[in-house]
Amino acid sequence: MVAAARSGTAAWLRRVVRPHAWPVRWRLAAVSAGLTLVILMIFGGVIGQIATTRIRDDFNGEVANAVESLQRELHVVRPLIGAEPDVVPKSLAGYVATEDASLRVFDSAGLELRQLRGGRLGPPPKETGTVERNGMRIVTAVLSEEGIGTGYVQYGRSTAHVDDTIDRIWFLVVAGILGGTALAVLAGVAIAARAMRPIAALTASAKEISETRDPSHHMPRPPVEDEVGELAETLEQMLRSLDAARAEREQAMQQQREFVADASHELRTPLTSVLANLELLQASLGGPGQAEDREVVDSALRSSRRMSRLVSDLLLLARADAGRLAAHRRCDLAEIAGDAALEAAPLMGGREFVIDNDRPLRVDGSADELHRMVLNLLDNAARHTPEGATIELRLSQQGDDAVVEVADDGPGIPQSMRTQIFDRFVRGEGPADTARGNGTGLGLAIVSAVAASHGGSVEATESPSGGALFRARIPVADARPAAKKHSSSIF
């Protein structure tokens, strides 16, 4: 579980780090969102900067206008010679209408004459001009009368509300950029998903065709005649071409199977005649001086019998491929296996032959085919085990299947051959073979064909003693569906 989670996390990180591994819809959405983000950042930056500059300029203009108004209306006067200077008008409240404004008036010698919230302005000015101090914009200007300087006025306003306004503007700009980008991502995903929907449908159809290997299916046609529609039309034409080629190939293969089946069947008659004549000739060559002729006839008879077995095997497989099947009938698999064991007993030689077959197993099938299946399994076990080995034939019912098992304690089957041992003309010869070179490589292929024709299966695995174990499963008669009770035989 932990390993699977780590593997999934690693795969996700690889997709994040490598954008080219993302799905197309996400890449399209990412490109759209990226372009939107760049455009909004440029646009928002320009608008934010313009708005910031305009707000500050307006604020600075208000401060400058207020100072100009003070210069025009405020005067520093000396009522009598030697008296203290005074400010006209005496009340300054009308010049500081807002709470964020401060005002101080000095005479020409720098003596403070009047002030309103002046403590926020800091130390007295040493020169005229504009400064930013203590969060305020402070302007110091000369008060003059008929061109003669009579004093100074210092006016300041807090920049806090200006900074707050600018911060809100930039917050709105950033929020707009992020919100626009998020909307661009959602819109990009939705548009890309809609655009990719026809391709997803084509992919699903192609996957189904790949799994079923049936090119007769049709590709979905998009409602719009665009590039995707052209792709769907091209794939449809390709499928029709593949379907036609498959039909032609299957027809040719069926004709070939028919030919092989007919040829194999026709070969049996002359071979039977040749075997009969050779057997008669062998029986007649019993006199003195005929030993050499008898040896020649024996060799020809052995070759003819081997050819007859090969033709019979080819005929069985060819009829199975061609679909020439006859009706099955109810039979006892246990009895059939017992007859096959009696026939195979002479092949065992010095091997120990153990049979576990103590109950009837009713199946629907061909007795001849099932007999051949069990006999081939036993013959295969005898061929590939040394003298003194033990070969077991066990029959049982497991669920709805009648099971035939042939096990031995020989060298076993290599793992690499267990998937191909039932192919035709595959031979598994080894150091324990007792009939090396005499097999045709069709025995286990016939076992597989017989099991398949009866709705069953066969597998090769390892026996408890380390040797080979062949297990064939045939559905029992009571478990077979009614529609299959009249299944077909390959004879």
C-alpha positions in Angstrom: 0.0 0.0 0.0 2.8 2.4 1.0 4.8 1.5 -2.1 1.7 2.2 -4.3 1.1 5.5 -2.7 4.8 6.5 -3.1 4.6 5.4 -6.8 1.5 7.5 -7.3 3.0 10.6 -5.6 6.2 10.2 -7.7 4.1 10.0 -10.9 2.2 13.2 -9.9 5.4 15.1 -9.2 6.9 14.0 -12.5 3.8 15.4 -14.3 4.0 18.7 -12.3 7.7 19.1 -13.0 7.4 18.1 -16.6 4.5 20.1 -18.2 4.9 18.2 -21.5 3.5 15.1 -19.6 0.3 17.0 -18.7 -3.0 16.1 -20.5 -3.6 18.3 -23.6 -6.6 20.1 -21.9 -4.4 21.1 -19.0 -1.7 22.4 -21.3 -4.2 24.4 -23.3 -5.7 25.8 -20.1 -2.2 26.6 -18.7 -1.2 28.5 -21.9 -4.4 30.4 -21.9 -4.1 31.3 -18.2 -0.4 32.2 -18.6 -1.2 34.6 -21.5 -4.1 36.1 -19.5 -1.8 36.6 -16.5 0.9 38.4 -18.5 -1.7 40.7 -20.2 -3.5 41.5 -16.9 -0.2 42.2 -15.1 0.9 44.6 -17.8 -2.5 46.3 -18.0 -3.0 46.3 -14.2 0.5 47.7 -13.6 0.0 50.5 -16.0 -3.4 51.4 -14.7 -2.3 51.1 -11.0 0.7 53.3 -11.7 -1.4 56.0 -13.5 -3.9 55.9 -10.7 -1.2 56.2 -8.0 0.5 59.1 -9.7 -2.8 60.9 -10.2 -3.9 60.5 -6.6 -0.5 61.8 -5.3 -0.5 64.7 -7.8 -4.0 65.7 -6.7 -3.0 65.5 -3.0 0.2 67.5 -3.6 -1.9 70.1 -5.6 -4.3 70.4 -2.7 -1.5 71.1 -0.3 0.1 73.6 -2.7 -3.2 75.5 -3.2 -3.8 75.6 0.5 -0.3 77.2 1.0 -0.9 79.7 -1.7 -4.2 80.7 -0.1 -2.4 81.1 3.3 0.2 83.3 1.7 -2.5 85.6 0.3 -4.6 85.9 3.4 -2.2 85.7 6.4 -0.1 88.7 7.4 2.4 89.2 10.2 2.0 92.8 11.6 3.5 95.0 14.3 0.8 97.3 15.7 3.4 99.6 17.4 7.1 100.0 17.1 8.7 97.7 19.7 5.5 95.7 20.2 5.4 91.9 19.6 4.3 90.9 16.0 0.9 89.5 15.6 -1.0 87.4 13.0 -3.9 88.7 11.0 -6.5 87.2 11.1 -6.1 86.0 14.6 -8.2 82.7 14.2 -6.6 80.0 12.1 -9.4 77.4 12.4 -10.9 78.3 9.1 -7.6 77.4 7.3 -7.4 74.0 8.8 -10.8 72.5 8.0 -9.7 68.8 8.1 -8.4 66.9 11.0 -5.3 65.7 9.1 -4.1 69.3 8.5 -1.6 71.3 10.7 -0.5 74.9 10.6 2.2 77.1 12.2 3.1 80.8 11.7 6.5 82.3 12.4 7.8 85.8 12.3 10.8 86.7 10.2 13.1 86.0 13.1 11.7 82.4 13.4 9.6 83.0 16.5 6.4 80.9 16.5 3.4 83.3 16.6 0.4 80.9 16.2 -0.2 77.2 15.6 -3.0 74.7 15.3 -2.0 71.0 15.8 1.5 72.2 15.0 3.2 69.6 17.2 2.9 67.0 14.4 5.0 69.2 12.1 8.2 68.5 13.9 11.0 71.1 14.5 10.8 74.7 13.2 11.8 75.1 9.6 15.2 76.4 8.7 14.4 77.1 5.1 11.4 77.1 2.8 10.3 74.1 0.6 8.6 70.8 0.8 9.5 67.8 2.9 7.9 64.4 3.8 8.2 63.8 7.6 6.3 61.9 10.2 3.8 60.6 7.7 2.9 64.2 6.5 3.6 66.4 3.6 4.9 69.7 4.9 5.3 72.9 2.9 7.1 76.0 4.3 6.5 79.3 2.5 7.3 83.0 3.0 4.6 85.5 4.1 5.4 88.9 2.5 3.8 92.4 2.5 4.5 94.6 -0.5 7.4 92.4 -1.4 9.0 92.5 2.0 9.1 89.2 4.0 7.3 89.5 7.3 7.3 85.8 8.4 6.8 82.2 7.5 3.8 79.8 7.3 4.3 76.0 7.7 1.4 73.9 6.5 1.2 70.1 6.5 -1.3 67.3 5.8 -1.2 63.6 6.7 -0.5 61.2 3.8 -2.1 58.2 5.6 -5.4 58.4 3.7 -3.6 58.8 0.4 -1.4 55.8 1.2 -4.5 53.8 2.2 -6.3 54.8 -1.0 -3.2 53.7 -3.1 -3.0 50.4 -1.2 -6.6 49.7 -1.9 -6.1 50.4 -5.5 -3.1 48.0 -5.8 -5.1 45.4 -3.8 -7.9 45.7 -6.3 -5.5 45.5 -9.2 -3.8 42.3 -7.8 -7.2 40.8 -6.9 -8.4 41.6 -10.4 -5.3 40.0 -11.9 -5.6 36.8 -9.8 -9.4 36.6 -10.3 -9.0 37.1 -14.1 -6.3 34.4 -14.2 -8.5 32.0 -12.2 -11.4 32.7 -14.5 -9.1 32.2 -17.5 -8.0 28.8 -16.0 -11.6 27.7 -15.5 -12.7 28.9 -18.9 -9.6 27.4 -20.5 -10.3 24.0 -18.9 -14.0 24.1 -19.9 -13.2 25.2 -23.5 -10.4 22.7 -23.8 -12.5 19.9 -22.3 -15.3 20.7 -24.8 -12.8 20.9 -27.7 -11.2 17.6 -26.6 -14.5 15.8 -26.1 -14.7 14.5 -29.7 -11.1 13.3 -29.4 -11.9 11.6 -26.1 -14.8 9.8 -27.9 -12.5 8.8 -30.7 -9.9 7.5 -28.1 -12.6 5.5 -26.2 -13.8 3.9 -29.5 -10.2 3.2 -30.5 -9.5 1.6 -27.1 -12.6 -0.6 -27.4 -11.6 -1.7 -30.9 -8.1 -2.5 -29.5 -9.5 -4.6 -26.7 -12.1 -6.4 -28.8 -10.0 -6.5 -32.0 -13.1 -5.9 -34.0 -12.6 -3.3 -36.7 -16.2 -3.6 -37.7 -17.1 -1.0 -35.1 -17.6 2.6 -36.3 -15.9 5.7 -35.1 -18.2 8.5 -33.7 -18.7 11.4 -36.1 -18.3 14.9 -34.5 -21.1 17.3 -35.3 -18.8 19.9 -36.8 -16.7 19.3 -39.9 -13.4 20.5 -38.6 -9.9 19.0 -38.1 -11.4 16.5 -35.6 -14.1 15.6 -38.0 -11.5 15.0 -40.7 -9.5 12.8 -38.3 -12.7 10.8 -37.4 -13.4 10.3 -41.2 -9.8 9.2 -41.8 -10.0 6.7 -38.9 -13.3 5.4 -40.2 -11.8 4.8 -43.6 -8.8 3.1 -42.1 -11.2 0.8 -40.0 -13.2 -0.1 -43.1 -10.0 -1.0 -44.9 -8.8 -3.1 -42.0 -12.2 -4.8 -41.7 -12.1 -5.6 -45.4 -8.6 -6.9 -45.2 -9.5 -9.0 -42.1 -12.5 -10.4 -43.9 -10.3 -11.3 -46.9 -7.7 -12.9 -44.6 -10.2 -14.9 -42.7 -11.8 -16.1 -45.9 -8.4 -17.2 -47.2 -7.6 -18.9 -43.8 -10.9 -20.6 -43.8 -10.3 -21.9 -47.3 -6.9 -23.1 -46.2 -8.4 -24.8 -43.1 -11.0 -26.5 -45.3 -8.2 -27.6 -47.7 -6.0 -29.0 -44.9 -9.0 -30.8 -43.4 -10.1 -32.3 -46.7 -6.5 -33.2 -47.6 -5.9 -34.9 -44.2 -9.2 -36.8 -44.6 -8.3 -38.0 -48.1 -4.8 -39.1 -46.9 -6.3 -41.4 -44.3 -7.7 -43.8 -46.9 -4.5 -44.5 -48.9 -2.5 -44.6 -45.6 -4.9 -47.2 -44.2 -4.5 -49.3 -47.4 -0.7 -48.9 -47.2 -0.7 -50.0 -43.6 -2.9 -53.0 -44.3 -0.7 -54.2 -47.2 2.5 -53.7 -45.2 1.0 -55.7 -42.3 0.0 -58.5 -44.7 3.5 -58.4 -46.3 5.1 -58.5 -42.8 3.1 -61.5 -41.9 4.1 -63.3 -45.1 7.8 -62.7 -44.6 8.4 -65.3 -41.9 10.5 -67.9 -43.8 14.2 -68.4 -43.7 16.3 -66.1 -45.9 13.7 -63.3 -45.6 15.1 -61.5 -42.6 16.5 -58.6 -44.6 13.2 -58.1 -46.5 11.3 -58.3 -43.2 13.6 -55.6 -41.7 12.8 -53.3 -44.6 9.1 -54.0 -44.3 9.2 -53.3 -40.5 10.9 -50.0 -41.1 8.3 -49.0 -43.7 5.5 -50.1 -41.4 6.9 -48.0 -38.5 7.2 -45.0 -40.7 3.7 -45.5 -42.1 2.2 -45.8 -38.7 4.0 -42.6 -37.6 2.7 -40.9 -40.7 -0.8 -42.2 -39.9 -0.7 -40.8 -36.4 0.6 -37.4 -37.8 -2.2 -37.3 -40.3 -4.8 -38.1 -37.6 -3.5 -35.3 -35.5 -3.5 -32.9 -38.3 -7.0 -33.9 -39.3 -8.3 -33.4 -35.7 -6.7 -29.9 -35.5 -7.7 -29.0 -39.0 -11.4 -29.9 -38.3 -11.3 -27.9 -35.1 -9.9 -24.8 -37.0 -12.4 -25.3 -39.8 -15.3 -25.5 -37.4 -16.5 -28.9 -38.7 -18.2 -30.0 -35.5 -20.6 -32.8 -34.6 -23.1 -33.0 -31.8 -21.9 -34.1 -28.3 -23.6 -36.7 -26.2 -23.8 -37.5 -22.5 -20.8 -39.6 -21.4 -18.8 -40.6 -18.3 -15.4 -38.9 -18.2 -14.3 -41.2 -15.4 -15.0 -44.3 -17.6 -13.2 -42.7 -20.5 -10.2 -41.8 -18.4 -10.1 -45.4 -17.1 -10.1 -46.8 -20.7 -7.3 -44.4 -21.6 -5.3 -45.5 -18.6 -5.6 -49.1 -19.6 -4.3 -48.2 -23.1 -1.5 -46.1 -21.7 -0.3 -48.7 -19.2 2.1 -50.5 -21.6 3.8 -47.1 -22.2 4.7 -46.7 -18.5 7.6 -49.2 -18.5 9.3 -49.1 -15.2 7.4 -46.1 -13.9 4.9 -46.3 -11.1 1.4 -45.5 -12.4 -1.2 -44.3 -9.8 -4.8 -43.8 -10.6 -7.4 -41.9 -8.4 -10.7 -42.4 -10.2 -13.5 -43.5 -8.0 -16.6 -41.6 -9.0 -18.5 -41.0 -12.2 -18.3 -37.6 -13.9 -21.1 -36.9 -16.4 -20.2 -34.5 -19.2 -21.5 -33.6 -22.6 -18.9 -34.3 -25.1 -17.2 -36.6 -27.6 -15.9 -39.8 -26.0 -13.3 -40.3 -28.7 -11.9 -36.8 -28.2 -11.9 -37.0 -24.4 -10.2 -40.4 -24.7 -7.6 -38.8 -26.9 -7.1 -35.9 -24.5 -6.4 -38.2 -21.5 -4.2 -40.5 -23.5 -2.1 -37.7 -24.8 -1.5 -36.4 -21.3 -0.4 -39.8 -20.1 1.8 -40.4 -23.1 3.4 -36.9 -22.6 4.1 -37.8 -18.9 5.7 -41.1 -20.0 7.8 -39.5 -22.6 9.3 -36.8 -20.3 10.0 -38.8 -17.1 12.8 -41.2 -16.3 12.4 -44.9 -15.4 11.3 -45.2 -11.8 9.3 -42.0 -11.8 5.7 -41.8 -10.5 2.8 -40.8 -12.7 -0.6 -40.0 -11.2 -3.9 -39.7 -12.9 -6.5 -38.0 -10.7 -10.2 -37.2 -11.5 -12.4 -35.0 -9.4 -15.1 -32.5 -9.5 -14.3 -29.0 -8.4 -17.4 -26.7 -8.5 -19.0 -27.0 -11.9 -16.0 -28.6 -13.5 -14.8 -32.1 -14.0 -11.0 -32.0 -13.5 -8.5 -34.3 -15.0 -5.0 -34.0 -13.5 -1.8 -35.8 -14.7 1.1 -35.2 -12.4 4.6 -36.7 -12.2 7.8 -36.2 -10.1 10.1 -35.8 -13.1 12.2 -32.8 -14.1 9.1 -30.5 -14.5 8.4 -27.8 -17.1 10.6 -24.7 -17.3 8.7 -21.5 -16.4 9.4 -20.0 -19.8 7.7 -22.8 -21.6 4.5 -23.0 -19.6 2.7 -20.4 -21.7 3.7 -21.9 -25.1 3.8 -25.6 -24.4 0.3 -26.0 -25.8 1.3 -24.4 -29.2 1.6 -26.7 -32.2 4.9 -28.3 -33.1 6.4 -27.2 -29.7 8.6 -29.9 -28.2 9.9 -29.9 -24.7 12.6 -32.5 -25.0 15.0 -32.8 -22.1 17.5 -35.2 -20.5 14.7 -37.5 -19.1 12.9 -38.0 -22.5 12.4 -41.7 -23.3 11.1 -41.3 -26.8 13.3 -38.5 -28.0 12.6 -37.4 -31.6 9.5 -39.6 -32.1 7.0 -37.0 -31.1 5.2 -34.6 -33.5 4.8 -31.7 -31.2 1.0 -31.9 -31.6 0.0 -34.0 -28.5 -0.6 -31.1 -26.1 -2.0 -28.9 -28.9 -4.7 -31.6 -29.3 -5.3 -31.6 -25.5 -5.9 -27.8 -25.6 -8.1 -28.1 -28.7 -10.2 -30.8 -27.1 -10.6 -28.9 -23.9 -11.6 -25.7 -25.7 -14.1 -27.5 -27.9 -15.8 -28.8 -24.8 -16.0 -25.3 -23.2 -13.1 -26.0 -20.8 -9.5 -25.2 -20.4 -6.1 -26.8 -19.7 -3.1 -25.4 -17.9 0.5 -26.6 -17.1 2.0 -25.9 -13.7 4.2 -27.5 -11.1 3.2 -30.6 -9.1 3.7 -30.9 -5.3 6.7 -33.2 -5.9 8.4 -30.6 -8.2 7.5 -32.3 -11.5 4.9 -31.4 -14.1 1.2 -31.1 -13.5 -1.3 -30.8 -16.3 -4.9 -29.9 -15.3 -7.8 -30.0 -17.7 -11.2 -28.7 -16.8 -14.4 -29.8 -18.5 -17.8 -28.4 -17.4 -20.0 -31.2 -15.9 -23.3 -31.9 -17.7 -25.5 -30.5 -14.9 -23.6 -27.2 -14.7 -23.5 -26.6 -18.5 -26.1 -24.0 -19.6 -29.1 -25.4 -21.5 -28.0 -23.6 -24.7 -24.7 -25.5 -24.6 -25.9 -29.0 -23.9 -25.6 -29.7 -27.6 -22.1 -28.3 -28.1 -20.0 -29.6 -30.8 -17.1 -32.0 -31.3 -14.1 -31.7 -33.4 -14.5 -35.1 -34.9 
